[in-house]
């Protein structure tokens, strides 16, 4: 039964590595499978803080695009993958940066999302290590599912939450312009 579960999980959130690119010695697959929907790599960027590389962000979409606001608002399957590349990132720092990201993404109007934000942040409570991979997948009608190294850690329903969350990386008030531009393939 465990083996069957592992196979089903791999099919639901797995990825194909037929073609891949390498960023900072991390292999970034060209596609991602979100519950049977094949998504293509739109772009990658590196999140930096105080001159240090923190994580590599990769954006996967049904079809490539460069309008971050439209992509964040779309009710379509998509995924942001974060590859942790720094020991400097801790659960507390991730929490602080996530809360700051939501404030920026929503123009300071993050109060309606507080419960979802807390659920999302709980994903990071059990620790973060170099090499960890977080897949933040949105599926219409099901909401955002967050996986750590392939294991489901949290889920939050709602397109509005997804818009605010994805806006952290690709919205007009994103946490970092270079990261946004890279993920949007600019």
N, C-alpha and C positions, 0 to 999 in steps of 0.2 A: 504494500500500500504506500509506503514512504517513497518507493521508487517511482510509482505512478504519479504521486503528488509532485515529485521533483521534475518529472517530464512535463507535466501540465504547466507547472510554474515556469519552466524554461520556455515553453511555447508562448505563454502569456506575456512574459516580459523579456524574452531573450533578444538577441541581436545577431545579425549575420555579419561575419567578418570577411566576406568574399574580397572586398577591396577595403582598404583602410588607409588612414593617414596617421602620421606620427607627429605629436606636438609635445615637446619637452620630455621625450622618451616614453610617452604614453600613447598607446595605440587607440585611435579613435575610429570605430567602425563607420562605414559609409551608410549603413542603414540600421534601423531599429525596428523590432517587431513589438507593437503595442496591441496585445489581445487580438492577434491575427491581422492587424493593419500594418503594412510595411511603410515605414516613414524613412525619408531620405535626409542625410546630413545636410543642413542648411549652411552651417558655419561654426567656427570655434573661436574662442577668445580666452584670454588669460586674466583671471582676477588677481589684481595686485593690491597690496596694502603696504604703505610705508616702504615702497621699493622692493617688497618681497612677493614672489609668485605664491599664491595661496591655493588656487584650483584652476583647472581647465574646464571651461563651460562649453558644451556642445548642444546645439539646437537641432532637433529632428522634426520635420514637417511632412505633410502629404505631398506638397510641391514646394519648391524653393520660393522664397519671398524675401523682401527687404524692408517692408513697412512694419516696424515693430509694434506700433499701436494696433494695427489691423490684425496682426498675427496674435497678439495677446488677447484680443477681443473675440477672435474666431472660435466658434463652437465646433471645432474639428480636433481629431486626435493629434497630439503633439507631445514632445518630451524634451526636457532639459536634463542633460546628464552632467554631473559635477564629478570630476576626477580630482581627489585631494592630492596635492603635491608638496604640502608644507606641514612640518611638525608644529608650526606656530599656531595653527588653528585648533581651538578647543571648543567644547560644547558651549561654554559661556560666550566666547567671542563670536561663534556662529549665531547664537541667540541674539546678541546685541546687534550684529550686522544685519540679521534677518529683520528684526524689528525696525531698524533704521531704513532698510530697503522697502518695507511695507509703507512706512511713513512717506518716503519719497515717491513711491509708485502711486500712492493714493492721494498725493497732495495734502497729507496730514489728516486725511479722513479715513483712518484705518479702524476706528471703533467698531463698525459693523462686522469686522473680520477677526476680532480678538480671539474668539473661541477657536476658529480655524487656525489662526496664527499659533496659538498655544499647542494645538494638536500637531501642527507641522513642526514646530520647534522640538517637540518631544522626540522626534526622529533622531535627534543628535545627542540626546541625554546619555546614551550608553557608550559614548566615546567616539572620537574621530581620529583616524590614523592615516599616515601617508599610504596611498594605494587604495583607500576606500573609494567606492563609487556609489553615488547617489543618483538614482533615476527618478525624475519627477515627471510622471506621465499623466496626461489629461486624456480622458475618454468621455465623449459626450454622453450625458445621461448617467454617468457613474462618478464623475468628478476627478479630483487629483489623487493619484496613488503614489506614495513615496516608497522606494525600495532602496535598501542599503545592501550593496554587494549581492543583489538578486533576491533578498528576502523582504517581503512586505513589512513596512514599519508603521505606516499611518495612511489614513485616507481622509479627505475633506471633500464634501459635495459642493457643487455649485459653480456655475460659469463665472459669476462675479468674483468669487474667491480666486479662481484660476486666472482671471484677467489681472487682478491685483498682484498675484504671485509671479506670474510670468513677466509682468511689468517691471519687476525688480531687475531683471536682466535685459529685457529688450524694449521696454516702454520708453516714452520720451523723457521721463524722469528716472532713468535707470541708475543703478549704483555706480556704474563706471562706463564712460563713453566708449573707451577702447574695447572693453569686453562686449558691450552691446553691438558695436560695429562689426566685430569679428564674428559673433554669433549670427548676425544678419547678413554675413557674407559681403560686407562692404569693403 
